């Protein structure tokens, strides 16, 4: 296990990274922190299942990182499927966001409540590989919930209709340090 702290204006979030079961993903995230790539990270996207009326995605998460436009220039990591690591997208899980390909870079999300549909093998098609959970919040879920409660009035870069009104009106800066 490796510990990190995410410091936001709303409070701190402490996270234990599972370096044993998700070694590649945890090492990648730690390397991004050490190299300063996450120095100007922010929480910028939220997804709420309430009010979506069955329109995918019906999940509860907060997402952060350096942003969709900048993450493509950062190193990527090979995808570690949850059906191989044994980790699950349960309440407080931290996971790497990814594009349609299998690799991810710097964008991460934290689950609010259990989100089993994000695990490998639960969705059809390209989503079947799931996302790479690699740790869990040990304290600060109240901060995670406070971030998710913020207003989201902005649309995504590029105008992708799947993500309309999921971007925070005001991003929340986050300083990420290894504890």
TIMIZA-137605 format. One record per residue: residue number from 1; residue in one letter; x, y, z of N, C-alpha, C, CB in turn. Coordinates in Angstrom, 3 decimals. Each point is the difference from the previous one (the first is absolute). Glycine has a CB too. Example, Ala and Ser with C-alpha at 12.3 -4.5 7.8 and 13.67 -1.06 7.14 Angstrom:
residues 2
   nr  rest      n.c1      n.c2      n.c3     ca.c1     ca.c2     ca.c3      c.c1      c.c2      c.c3     cb.c1     cb.c2     cb.c3
    1     A    13.190    -5.690     7.800    -0.890     1.190     0.000     0.900     1.200     0.000    -1.892    -1.173     1.246
    2     S     1.542     2.223    -1.966     0.820     1.190     0.060    -0.770     1.090     0.730     1.184    -0.628    -2.145
This chain:
residues 179
   nr  rest      n.c1      n.c2      n.c3     ca.c1     ca.c2     ca.c3      c.c1      c.c2      c.c3     cb.c1     cb.c2     cb.c3
    1     X     0.843    -1.192     0.000    -0.843     1.192     0.000     0.879     1.243     0.000    -1.833    -1.238     1.221
    2     X     1.362     2.229    -1.931     0.605     1.328     0.020    -1.125     0.973     0.312     1.847    -0.621    -1.683
    3     X    -1.544     1.632     2.456    -1.012     0.982     0.400     0.226     1.320    -0.728    -0.199    -1.098     2.257
    4     X    -0.918     1.693    -2.694     0.060     1.342    -0.577    -1.048     0.863     0.682     0.824    -0.896    -2.228
    5     X    -0.608     2.194     2.155    -0.982     0.963     0.510    -0.354     0.954    -1.121     0.901    -0.176     2.363
    6     X    -2.205     0.388    -2.546    -0.514     0.991    -0.929    -0.551     1.145     0.840    -0.548    -1.751    -1.798
    7     X     1.139     2.932     1.645    -0.410     1.165     0.757    -0.807     0.918    -0.918     2.039    -0.176     1.516
    8     X    -3.258     0.480    -1.100    -0.887     0.877    -0.765    -0.470     1.134     0.911    -0.752    -1.929    -1.492
    9     X     0.172     2.983     0.930    -0.574     1.067     0.837    -1.145    -0.504     0.890     0.640     1.643    -1.776
   10     X    -1.210    -2.796     1.442    -1.105    -0.554     0.793     0.476    -0.978     1.062    -1.469     0.288    -1.968
   11     X     2.763    -0.604     1.989     0.551    -0.931     0.982     0.924    -1.015    -0.650    -2.043     0.297     1.383
   12     X     2.563    -1.200    -0.567     0.965    -1.005    -0.451    -0.665    -1.349    -0.255     1.777     1.189     1.285
   13     X    -1.200    -1.903    -2.252    -0.424    -1.364    -0.315     1.253    -0.869     0.086    -1.944     0.773    -1.524
   14     X     1.952    -1.739     2.436     1.118    -0.928     0.137    -0.341    -1.294    -0.721     0.667     1.024     2.217
   15     X     0.309    -1.530    -2.969    -0.234    -1.175    -0.846     1.147    -0.985     0.151    -1.311     1.395    -1.631
   16     X     0.965    -2.672     1.780     0.980    -1.084    -0.001     0.013    -0.612    -1.396    -0.345    -0.470     2.491
   17     X     1.505     0.488    -3.141     0.146    -0.617    -1.315     0.427    -1.449     0.196     0.606     2.224    -1.078
   18     X    -1.252    -3.132     0.364     0.285    -1.434     0.132     1.129    -0.382    -0.952    -2.403    -0.472     0.661
   19     X     3.629     0.586    -0.161     1.188    -0.278    -0.807     0.219    -1.491    -0.232     1.001     2.080     0.897
   20     X    -1.713    -2.913    -0.161     0.143    -1.457    -0.179    -0.941    -0.541    -1.069     0.679    -0.182     2.390
   21     X    -1.955     0.547    -2.315    -0.963    -0.564    -0.944    -0.104     0.784    -1.308    -1.248    -0.850     1.952
   22     X     1.593     2.132    -1.925    -0.004     0.829    -1.221     1.364     0.692    -0.114    -2.542     0.374     0.142
   23     X     3.611    -1.160    -0.261     1.353     0.575     0.063     0.320     0.981    -1.125     0.687    -2.083     1.102
   24     X    -1.108     1.792    -2.322     0.313     0.891    -1.124    -0.731     1.334     0.124     0.366    -2.005    -1.452
   25     X    -1.643     1.940     1.787    -0.803     1.214     0.093     0.449     0.859     1.182    -1.937    -1.212    -1.050
   26     X     2.142     0.596     2.208     0.448     0.747     1.173     1.370     0.624    -0.251    -1.321    -1.538     1.487
   27     X     2.249     0.777    -2.063     1.338     0.533    -0.291    -0.078     1.152    -0.994     0.995    -2.261     0.444
   28     X    -1.857     2.131    -1.432    -0.182     1.059    -0.994    -0.487     1.293     0.666    -0.512    -1.743    -1.754
   29     X    -0.491     1.630     2.613    -0.554     1.174     0.663     1.048     0.653     0.898    -2.292    -1.033    -0.079
   30     X     3.032     0.224     0.816     1.073     0.530     0.853     1.074     0.691    -0.840    -0.443    -1.823     1.679
   31     X     0.770     1.261    -2.834     0.998     0.612    -0.891    -0.497     1.344    -0.529     0.822    -2.288    -0.651
   32     X    -2.108     2.388     0.335    -0.560     1.273    -0.450     0.126     1.068     1.085    -1.597    -1.244    -1.486
   33     X     1.348     0.843     2.733     0.122     0.940     1.119     1.456     0.437     0.145    -1.969    -1.079     1.178
   34     X     2.879     0.111    -1.136     1.432     0.306     0.189     0.554     0.886    -1.120     0.257    -2.188     1.192
   35     X    -0.722     1.983    -2.412     0.491     0.771    -1.148    -0.646     1.386    -0.097     0.391    -2.156    -1.189
   36     X    -1.354     2.438     2.057    -0.656     1.302    -0.012    -1.097     0.143    -1.041     2.107     0.909     0.818
   37     X    -2.470    -2.003    -1.492    -1.034     0.085    -1.043    -1.381     0.352     0.551     1.298    -1.666    -1.298
   38     X    -1.532     1.379     2.579    -1.300     0.296     0.593     0.054     1.263     0.858    -0.534    -2.446    -0.019
   39     X     1.567     3.264    -0.198     0.192     1.198     0.799    -1.115     1.026    -0.111     2.382    -0.393    -0.269
   40     X    -3.063     0.431    -0.850    -1.114     0.934    -0.148    -1.306    -0.749    -0.287     1.600     1.757    -0.839
   41     X    -1.765    -2.872     1.525    -1.214    -0.808    -0.169    -1.200     0.696     0.641     1.393    -2.104    -0.027
   42     X    -2.569     1.678    -0.393    -1.243     0.524     0.554    -1.090    -1.054    -0.157     0.681     2.386    -0.539
   43     X    -1.669    -2.319     1.411    -1.231    -0.742    -0.239    -0.827     0.868    -0.928     0.052    -1.209     2.275
   44     X    -0.507     0.628    -3.393    -0.695     0.798    -1.008    -1.295    -0.631    -0.483     2.196     0.860    -0.686
   45     X    -2.437    -2.130     0.986    -1.186    -0.683    -0.525    -0.659    -0.780     1.116     1.025    -0.158    -2.296
   46     X    -2.349     0.166     2.292    -0.763    -0.813     0.932    -1.075    -0.742    -0.787     0.447     1.614     1.920
   47     X    -0.797    -2.777    -1.424    -1.119    -0.734    -0.583    -0.901    -0.394     1.163     1.384    -0.876    -1.995
   48     X    -2.657     1.144     1.830    -0.989    -0.343     1.026    -1.032    -0.935    -0.616     0.346     2.218     1.200
   49     X    -0.629    -3.311    -0.516    -1.017    -0.911    -0.516    -1.398     0.576     0.188     1.502    -1.938     0.502
   50     X    -1.710     2.724     0.537    -1.321     0.582     0.219    -0.255     1.058    -1.063     0.137    -0.449     2.490
   51     X    -1.298     0.393    -3.064    -0.376     0.969    -1.010     0.381    -0.401    -1.415     0.233     1.701     1.733
   52     X     0.468    -2.821    -1.900     0.363    -0.397    -1.356    -1.102    -0.808    -0.670     2.388     0.006     0.687
   53     X    -3.357    -0.475     0.090    -1.171    -0.712    -0.518     0.375    -1.091    -0.994    -1.325     2.068     0.336
   54     X     2.311    -2.880     0.052     0.376    -1.148    -0.813     0.894     0.310    -1.177    -2.097    -0.963     0.686
   55     X     2.491     2.224    -0.863     0.894     0.359    -1.094     1.427    -0.282     0.441    -1.604     1.780    -0.856
   56     X     2.332    -2.630     0.136     1.362    -0.319     0.408     0.882     1.246     0.004    -0.288    -2.307    -0.926
   57     X     1.303     2.383     1.762     0.289    -1.004     1.009    -0.783     0.281     1.275     2.282    -0.327    -0.981
   58     X    -2.829    -0.675     1.578    -0.735     0.141     1.241     0.923    -0.426     1.144    -2.242    -0.421    -1.165
   59     X     3.220     1.277     1.441     1.009    -0.279     1.022     0.180     1.244     0.860     1.176    -1.678    -1.505
   60     X    -0.454     1.525     2.602     0.335     1.116     0.872     1.505     0.038     0.180    -2.226    -0.154     1.189
   61     X     2.854     1.185    -1.768     1.446     0.166     0.095     0.357     1.485    -0.011     0.354    -2.224    -1.146
   62     X     0.899     2.504     1.569     0.622     1.287    -0.285     1.256    -0.322    -0.792    -0.934     1.147     2.118
   63     X     1.265    -0.300    -3.078     1.165    -0.253    -0.853     0.953     1.180     0.068    -1.383    -1.441    -1.531
   64     X     2.662     1.113     1.533     1.023     1.028     0.028     1.193    -0.385    -0.841    -0.760     0.657     2.256
   65     X     1.724     0.235    -2.270     1.222    -0.197    -0.769     0.424     1.323    -0.602    -0.622    -2.390    -0.500
   66     X     1.324     2.334    -0.605     0.471     1.222    -0.662    -0.941     0.449    -1.116     2.338    -0.668     0.550
   67     X    -3.353    -0.107    -0.843    -0.978     0.378    -1.020     0.165    -0.795    -1.278    -0.057     2.266     0.973
   68     X    -1.041    -2.421    -1.685    -0.042    -0.831    -1.202     0.942     0.482    -1.077    -2.335    -0.528     0.531
   69     X     2.506     1.851    -0.621     0.844     0.528    -1.069     1.478    -0.290     0.245    -1.693     1.789    -0.388
   70     X     2.127    -1.760     1.636     1.416    -0.132     0.327     0.445    -1.425     0.287    -0.130     2.272     0.883
   71     X    -0.767    -3.139    -0.469     0.416    -1.331     0.438     0.588    -0.843    -1.134    -1.763     0.118     1.745
   72     X     1.395     0.162    -2.971     0.476    -0.813    -1.126     1.515     0.106    -0.195    -2.227     0.314    -1.085
   73     X     2.833     0.745     1.598     1.443     0.184    -0.152     0.803    -0.698     1.107    -0.474     2.180    -1.119
   74     X    -0.203    -2.762     2.092     0.683    -0.642     1.128     0.203    -1.488    -0.252    -0.996     1.694     1.543
   75     X     1.941    -2.307    -0.816     0.229    -1.443    -0.155    -1.259    -0.795     0.352     2.438     0.340     0.534
   76     X    -2.615    -1.457    -1.212    -1.155    -0.857     0.291     0.472    -1.261     0.722    -1.235     0.890    -2.031
   77     X     0.260    -1.624     2.541     0.282    -1.237     0.726    -0.889    -1.106    -0.559     0.659     1.285     2.097
   78     X    -0.134    -2.480    -2.130    -0.770    -1.167    -0.449    -1.176    -0.224     0.945     2.076    -1.051    -1.011
   79     X    -3.220     0.756     0.453    -1.238    -0.180     0.768     0.055    -1.260     0.862    -1.261     1.192    -1.807
   80     X     0.958    -1.025     3.102    -0.106    -1.135     0.928    -1.476    -0.223     0.305     2.295     0.478     1.018
   81     X    -2.850    -1.508    -1.613    -1.422    -0.309     0.134    -0.346    -0.443     1.422    -0.053    -0.644    -2.418
   82     X    -1.118     1.051     2.875    -0.428    -0.367     1.351    -0.242    -1.497     0.148    -1.018     2.250     0.218
   83     X     0.688    -2.935    -1.309    -0.193    -1.449     0.121     1.334    -0.725     0.178    -2.065     0.180    -1.414
   84     X     3.168     0.510     1.196     1.327    -0.580     0.244     0.602     0.482     1.316     0.339    -0.141    -2.465
   85     X    -0.616     1.390     2.854     0.562     0.538     1.245    -0.824    -0.385     1.224     0.925     1.898    -1.310
   86     X    -2.211    -2.167     1.110    -0.887    -0.285     1.128    -0.533     1.251     0.673     1.252    -2.087     0.340
   87     X    -0.819     3.249    -0.785    -0.515     1.251     0.552    -1.349     0.311    -0.642     2.353     0.857     0.413
   88     X    -3.179    -0.138     0.299    -1.333     0.322    -0.496    -0.269     1.490     0.139    -0.799    -2.299     0.610
   89     X    -0.152     2.767    -1.378    -0.415     1.393     0.057    -1.064     0.165     1.086     0.528     0.310    -2.465
   90     X    -0.073    -0.398     3.709    -0.887     0.152     1.148     0.107     1.422     0.533     0.235    -2.451     0.575
   91     X    -1.029     2.772     0.421    -0.001     1.340     0.582     1.417     0.401     0.390    -2.353    -0.336     0.836
   92     X     2.830     1.462    -1.377     1.322     0.511     0.314     1.121    -0.505    -0.881    -0.807     0.185     2.260
   93     X     0.517    -1.060    -3.215     1.056    -0.500    -0.885     0.516     1.127    -0.879    -1.033    -2.294     0.007
   94     X     2.352     2.316    -0.227     0.597     0.907    -0.973     0.378    -0.834    -1.211     0.871     1.593     1.804
   95     X    -1.093    -1.052    -2.976     0.205    -0.736    -1.239     0.520     0.956    -1.064    -1.831    -1.644     0.598
   96     X     2.526     1.089    -1.588     0.444     0.822    -1.122    -1.075     0.037    -1.073     2.399    -0.570     0.490
   97     X    -2.667     1.770    -0.968    -0.891     0.161    -1.141     0.810    -0.346    -1.248    -1.409     1.810     1.170
   98     X     0.749    -2.242    -2.202     0.700    -0.346    -1.237    -0.868     0.391    -1.175     1.216    -1.905     1.123
   99     X    -0.579     1.961    -2.268    -0.756     0.255    -1.226    -0.509    -1.340    -0.508     1.387     2.071    -0.579
  100     X    -1.820    -2.121    -0.651    -0.508    -1.246    -0.570     1.087    -1.072    -0.067    -1.657     1.324    -1.329
  101     X     2.916    -0.886     1.272     1.090    -0.967     0.001     0.138    -0.576     1.399     1.194     1.226    -1.867
  102     X    -0.270    -2.148     2.031     0.145    -0.649     1.305     0.904     0.758     0.953    -0.373    -2.143    -1.133
  103     X     1.198     3.052     0.643     0.941     0.682     0.875    -0.575     1.299     0.549     1.865    -1.020    -1.290
  104     X    -1.335     1.426     2.448    -0.420     1.230     0.655     1.236     0.861     0.260    -2.002    -1.164     1.067
  105     X     1.774     2.442    -0.760     1.122     0.885     0.299    -0.157     0.566     1.406     0.254     0.578    -2.448
  106     X    -0.763     0.652     2.559     0.005     0.713     1.274    -1.374     0.212     0.619     2.019     1.100    -0.800
  107     X    -3.068    -1.369     0.075    -1.338     0.322     0.496    -0.489    -1.119     0.918    -0.501     1.332    -2.096
  108     X    -0.055    -0.953     3.231    -0.418    -0.966     1.011    -1.402     0.349     0.469     2.392    -0.375     0.727
  109     X    -3.047    -0.598    -0.095    -1.299     0.284     0.594    -0.135    -0.759     1.299    -1.008     0.394    -2.260
  110     X     0.125     0.121     3.114    -0.295    -0.621     1.291    -1.479    -0.352     0.008     1.850     1.301     1.196
  111     X    -2.147    -2.542    -0.819    -1.382    -0.489     0.038    -0.704     0.446     1.273     0.673    -1.974    -1.379
  112     X    -1.930     2.334     1.225    -0.867     0.317     1.120    -1.081    -1.074     0.002     0.470     2.539    -0.109
  113     X    -0.410    -3.422     1.093    -0.856    -1.184     0.002     0.618    -1.056    -0.900    -2.061     1.403     0.434
  114     X     1.521    -2.584    -0.390     0.507    -1.095    -0.834    -0.399     0.236    -1.454    -0.140    -1.610     1.951
  115     X     1.093     1.424    -2.862    -0.219     0.219    -1.429     0.457    -1.239    -0.781     0.303     2.512     0.291
  116     X    -0.960    -3.667    -0.104     0.459    -1.240    -0.615     0.020     0.028    -1.521    -0.879    -1.146     1.971
  117     X     0.103     2.035    -2.589    -0.007     0.048    -1.463     1.319     0.517    -0.571    -2.460     0.358     0.089
  118     X     3.340     0.160     0.770     1.310     0.463    -0.448     1.062    -1.100     0.044    -0.616     2.268     0.803
  119     X     0.256    -3.416    -0.229     0.914    -1.147     0.055     0.042    -0.704    -1.351    -0.470    -0.288     2.459
  120     X     1.561    -0.400    -2.709     0.141    -0.764    -1.250    -1.074    -1.087    -0.079     2.492     0.452    -0.020
  121     X    -2.973    -0.677    -1.198    -0.942    -1.089    -0.244    -1.450     0.323     0.275     1.828    -1.474     0.534
  122     X    -2.149     2.718    -0.207    -1.388     0.315     0.325    -0.745     0.740    -1.103     0.702     0.071     2.346
  123     X     0.031     0.556    -3.256    -0.623     0.764    -1.076     0.348    -0.644    -1.335     0.108     2.129     1.366
  124     X    -0.984    -2.019    -2.350     0.309    -0.576    -1.318     0.915     0.911    -0.822    -2.209    -1.177     0.047
  125     X     2.788     0.626    -1.078     0.787     0.774    -0.958     1.311     0.504     0.564    -2.109     0.654    -1.053
  126     X     2.573     0.510     0.585     1.290     0.532     0.435     0.070     0.251     1.514     0.219     1.035    -2.252
  127     X    -1.357    -0.781     2.892    -0.017     0.247     1.443     0.232    -1.265     0.809    -1.548     1.886    -0.407
  128     X     1.558    -3.047    -0.257     0.138    -1.290     0.684     1.278    -0.099     0.820    -1.314    -1.024    -1.826
  129     X     2.362     1.749     1.439     1.266    -0.081     0.740    -0.040     0.763     1.319     1.172    -0.232    -2.174
  130     X    -2.196     1.046     2.379    -0.147     0.731     1.247     1.085     1.051     0.183    -1.068    -2.009     0.979
  131     X     1.237     2.418     0.256     0.998     0.999     0.363     0.935    -0.603     1.033    -1.602     1.900    -0.491
  132     X     2.759    -1.286     0.684     1.045    -0.551     0.867    -0.049     0.608     1.397     1.424    -0.374    -2.014
  133     X    -2.166    -0.260     2.918     0.010     0.413     1.404     1.388    -0.308     0.561    -2.519    -0.424     0.269
  134     X     3.040     1.354     0.563     1.353    -0.232     0.516     0.194     0.482     1.436     0.808     0.200    -2.326
  135     X    -1.888     0.089     3.025     0.106     0.416     1.392    -1.353     0.398     0.546     2.335     0.754    -0.402
  136     X    -2.286    -0.189     1.632    -1.249     0.319     0.675     0.194     1.155     0.968    -0.734    -2.379    -0.232
  137     X    -0.277     3.233     0.327    -0.001     1.108     0.953    -0.027    -0.580     1.413    -1.192     1.536    -1.654
  138     X     2.107    -1.059     2.501     0.027    -0.431     1.401    -0.616     1.043     0.914     2.046    -1.334    -0.475
  139     X    -2.028     2.596     0.060    -0.733     1.049     0.715    -0.249     1.148    -0.979     1.045    -0.652     2.252
  140     X    -2.161     1.316    -2.042    -0.337     1.133    -0.857    -1.149    -0.239    -0.962     2.333     0.628     0.190
  141     X    -3.109    -1.694     0.027    -1.155    -0.202    -0.890    -1.010     1.142     0.127     0.322    -2.483     0.187
  142     X    -0.334     3.174     0.952    -0.859     1.178     0.126     0.438     1.084    -0.981    -0.409    -0.542     2.427
  143     X     1.707     0.650    -2.676     0.524     0.969    -0.966    -0.383    -0.436    -1.417     1.934     0.575     1.552
  144     X    -1.817    -1.872    -1.837    -0.384    -0.531    -1.309    -1.470     0.323    -0.280     1.715    -1.858     0.214
  145     X    -2.573     1.640     0.779    -1.426     0.285    -0.174    -0.261     1.506    -0.157    -0.536    -2.053     1.351
  146     X     1.314     2.876    -0.637    -0.150     1.456    -0.133     0.391     0.453    -1.403     0.465     0.282     2.456
  147     X     0.555    -0.898    -3.034     0.390     0.338    -1.371    -1.114    -0.399    -0.966     2.446    -0.303     0.582
  148     X    -3.003    -0.889    -0.381    -1.058    -0.450    -0.897    -1.251     0.880     0.093     0.891    -2.324     0.217
  149     X    -1.073     2.994     0.907    -1.179     0.855     0.202     0.144     1.374    -0.654    -0.404    -1.198     2.138
  150     X     1.581     1.521    -2.668     0.228     1.309    -0.621    -0.782     0.104    -1.315     2.300     0.125     1.063
  151     X    -2.628     1.108    -1.470    -0.740     0.181    -1.255     0.838    -0.390    -1.224    -1.297     1.842     1.094
  152     X     0.653    -2.487    -2.026     0.641    -0.421    -1.253    -0.823     0.560    -1.148     0.941    -2.131     1.049
  153     X    -0.501     3.251    -1.583    -0.740     0.688    -1.055     0.734     0.018    -1.327    -1.029     1.387     1.748
  154     X     2.283    -1.833    -1.762     0.780     0.079    -1.233    -0.104    -1.298    -0.792     1.572     1.609     1.105
  155     X    -1.414    -1.481    -2.410     0.020    -1.152    -0.883     1.452    -0.403    -0.254    -2.189     0.712    -1.080
  156     X     2.401    -1.922     0.596     1.366    -0.500    -0.173     0.738     0.633    -1.160    -0.764    -2.108     0.968
  157     X     2.098     2.029    -0.926     0.772     0.434    -1.171    -0.423    -0.827    -1.209     1.961     0.687     1.462
  158     X    -2.135    -0.060    -2.572    -0.406    -0.717    -1.207    -1.494    -0.211    -0.114     2.171    -1.107     0.064
  159     X    -2.928     1.436     0.987    -1.451    -0.056    -0.066    -0.620    -1.386    -0.048     0.183     2.122    -1.116
  160     X     0.506    -3.156     1.591    -0.529    -1.362    -0.007    -1.295    -0.060     0.822     2.347    -0.941    -0.261
  161     X    -3.449     0.625    -0.386    -1.319     0.017     0.632    -0.123    -0.974     1.164    -0.930     0.661    -2.185
  162     X     1.777    -1.688     2.235    -0.060    -0.960     1.111     0.388     0.632     1.331     0.521    -1.816    -1.615
  163     X     0.171     2.946     1.580     0.540     0.592     1.223    -0.560     1.393     0.292     2.060    -1.319    -0.386
  164     X    -3.185     1.644    -0.219    -0.608     1.315     0.181    -0.357     0.201     1.475    -0.903    -0.047    -2.370
  165     X     1.229     1.243     2.865    -0.306     0.436     1.369     0.624    -0.899     1.057    -2.119     0.946    -0.853
  166     X     3.292    -1.504     0.535     0.748    -0.780     0.983     1.269     0.720     0.446    -0.915    -2.086    -1.020
  167     X     1.210     3.246     0.436     1.229     0.714     0.328    -0.296     1.107     1.007     0.948    -0.523    -2.281
  168     X    -0.175     0.533     3.349    -0.226     0.957     1.074     0.027     1.432    -0.514     1.012    -1.613     1.605
  169     X    -1.915     2.406    -1.099    -0.043     1.414    -0.343     1.338     0.641     0.369    -2.519     0.075     0.355
  170     X     3.024    -0.388     0.815     1.319     0.449     0.450     0.805    -1.230     0.394    -0.917     2.243     0.804
  171     X     2.021    -2.484    -1.505     0.832    -1.150     0.345     0.544     0.166     1.415     0.616    -0.332    -2.431
  172     X    -0.258    -0.790     3.030     0.514    -0.010     1.368     1.454    -0.450    -0.046    -2.306    -0.484     0.973
  173     X     3.242     1.399    -0.707     1.411    -0.383    -0.040     0.318    -1.068     1.037     0.568     2.288    -0.814
  174     X     0.351    -3.163     0.468     0.405    -1.064     0.921     1.527    -0.136    -0.034    -2.218    -1.222    -0.339
  175     X     2.818     1.243     1.498     1.428    -0.267     0.130     0.147    -1.451     0.432     0.542     2.433     0.592
  176     X     0.208    -3.209    -1.361     0.153    -1.436     0.278     1.425    -0.260     0.434    -1.788    -0.609    -1.680
  177     X     1.917     0.050     2.889     1.323    -0.290     0.560     0.059    -1.427     0.506     0.281     2.405     0.627
  178     X     0.914    -2.968    -0.697     0.218    -1.322     0.592     0.201     0.200     1.493     1.032    -0.939    -2.145
  179     X    -1.788     0.208     2.956     0.070     0.153     1.471     1.160    -0.774     0.579    -2.462     0.308     0.078
